Amino acid sequence: MRRARRPPSPLPQRDGLDAARVRLPAKGPWNTVRDYLVRRLDRLPPERIDAMLAEGRFVTLDGPVTHDSPYLPNAFVWFHRELPDEVPVPFDIGIVHQDDDLVVADKPHFLATTPRGDHVTETALVRLRRDLGIPELTPVHRLDRVTAGLLLFVTRRELRRPYQQLFQHRRVRKEYEAVAPHDDGLDLPRTVRDRVLKKRGVLTARTVPGEPNAETHVELLDHANGLGRYRLLPTTGRTHQLRVHMSGLGVPILGDTFYPVLTETAPDDFTRPLQLLARALEFDDPITGRHRRFTSGRSLLAWTDYAAWAADTP
């Protein structure tokens, strides 16, 4: 059975962010919408929810929710979340390509792709929606916050599925670049295949026995002064896959605070960025049929100026 379409939000975006949506369960012990919101939004104190109700900040398709609005099974309620205090990421997003359907952004290090946890307005999606004036801008894939490089967005939500299927069916050639120690004894090029597991709530991933689910082809492009510049060609997209594979080869990527050892860093520490760059994306466009190739204009500082990368300030 085909799922019913979600109704559109009656609230406009705020600062590039869609309103949050809550669906009331079909059954429950609640007499009012307020009772359920207190139960569902347990991170907010009841008095804060009462204040938001008084301000008309919770709405349904029929209008604002009041303190006494009766519980309505299966109804939707929208509201704008209160934003966390965020440290501004002091780097700009580049635009590699923009047309009526696509935006290809060149993300800097330290900027998350989409809102999550403590990173909300300081994300590529929210910044670009605001700066480009495209409220329906939607990412097709993601990069880790600490990874720089190419991100593909669609300008309308209905376009997301055909482009997302390219990634799901491995029809996108993704090319990364990394700077890591050089090891004369490491036999390259080679293809690393293993099973990478990342548990929910655990910061790091690990390799485990079992059928491989992660594959990366690793090439050495150049080496100098004890460092290597590597091309990484993943055919799968497991979380932290490239970082795990490089660490497993004994050449962890410079600036990696997760592998091989998890090291705590402050939210406002923008020094020594991870030397990993999503260099290129290549695919046949599912809408136009055209062959597309996009290349990042960024470079990895540890390769071009190691002393500047290693300094205490960015």
Secondary structure, DSSP 8 states (H G I E B T S, - for coil): ---------SS--BTTB--EEEE--SS-S-SBHHHHHHHH-TTS-HHHHHHHHHTT--EETTEE--TT-B--TT-EEEE--------------EEEEE-SSEEEEEE-TT-BSS-BTTBSSSBHHHHHHHHHT-TT-EESS---TT-EEEEEEESSGGGHHHHHHHHHTT-SEEEEEEEEE--TTS--SEEEEEEEE--TT-S--EEESSS--EEEEEEEEEEETTEEEEEEEESS--TTHHHHHHHHTT---TT-SSSSS-----TT--SS---EEEEEEEEE-TTT--EEEEE-----HHHH-HHHHHSS--
